Amino acid sequence: MIRIVGDDRGPLPIPDAEIDTIKRIVDTRLMVEPWPFLQAGQHVHVEVGPLRGAEGIVLTLRNTHRLVVSISLLRRSVAVEMDPAWVSIPHTALFNDVAG
């Protein structure tokens, strides 16, 4: 069965950056698990390590840190274990946290 992602106006593209991040997560061979879709949370940018360049939301679960990456259009997310030392907080996220 083939399904096309879209709305009542037709197909919609999934941003390349979201697809690239999911591919990189799979390639790392780190432990990955499905995660509920999130819209709110602390956005981070991965500066070092196998996920360098990726962006997502950091969560702490069972004394480990996870990077949650979402495909917005599909309303799906995955969580991958990561070292909190790998990330920085983008300036835009800091501004949005203060303004929001």
C-alpha positions in Angstrom: 0.0 0.0 0.0 1.3 3.4 -0.9 0.3 6.5 1.1 1.0 10.1 0.4 1.4 12.5 3.2 -0.7 15.6 2.7 -3.9 17.5 3.6 -7.2 18.2 1.8 -5.3 20.4 -0.8 -2.9 17.6 -1.9 0.5 16.1 -1.1 2.9 18.0 1.2 6.7 17.7 1.3 8.6 16.5 4.4 11.5 18.9 5.0 14.8 17.4 3.9 16.4 18.3 7.2 14.0 16.1 9.2 14.5 13.2 6.8 18.3 13.6 6.9 18.3 13.7 10.8 16.3 10.4 11.0 18.7 8.8 8.5 21.7 9.9 10.6 20.1 8.5 13.7 19.6 5.1 12.1 23.2 5.2 10.8 24.7 5.8 14.3 23.5 2.4 15.6 22.6 4.1 18.9 19.6 2.9 20.8 16.5 4.4 19.2 12.9 4.1 20.2 9.6 5.5 19.0 8.5 8.6 21.0 5.2 10.5 21.3 5.2 13.6 19.0 6.2 16.7 20.9 5.7 20.3 20.0 6.9 22.0 23.1 10.3 21.5 24.9 13.9 22.6 24.9 15.3 22.7 21.3 19.0 21.9 21.1 21.6 21.7 18.3 24.0 18.8 18.4 27.6 20.2 18.2 29.7 17.1 18.5 29.4 13.3 18.3 27.8 11.1 15.7 24.7 13.3 15.5 26.6 16.6 14.9 24.4 19.1 13.1 21.1 17.5 14.1 18.4 19.5 16.0 15.8 18.2 18.4 14.4 18.3 21.9 16.3 17.0 24.9 14.5 14.9 27.5 15.8 13.0 30.5 14.4 9.5 31.1 15.6 6.9 33.5 18.8 8.9 34.3 19.8 9.1 30.6 19.4 12.0 28.1 17.6 11.5 24.9 17.4 13.7 21.7 13.8 13.6 20.4 13.6 14.3 16.7 10.2 14.8 15.0 8.8 14.6 11.5 6.2 17.3 11.9 4.1 16.5 8.9 3.8 12.8 10.0 3.3 13.7 13.6 5.9 11.1 14.6 9.0 11.3 16.7 11.9 9.1 17.7 14.2 9.3 20.7 17.9 8.4 20.7 20.2 8.2 23.6 22.9 10.9 23.6 25.5 12.6 25.8 24.2 16.0 27.1 27.7 17.4 26.5 27.1 17.0 22.7 24.5 19.8 22.5 24.1 23.6 22.7 20.9 25.7 22.8 20.4 27.7 19.7 20.0 31.5 20.3 16.6 31.5 18.7 15.4 28.8 21.2 16.6 30.9 24.1 14.8 34.0 22.8 11.6 32.0 22.2 11.7 30.5 25.8 12.0 34.0 27.3 9.4 35.5 25.0 6.9 32.6 25.1 
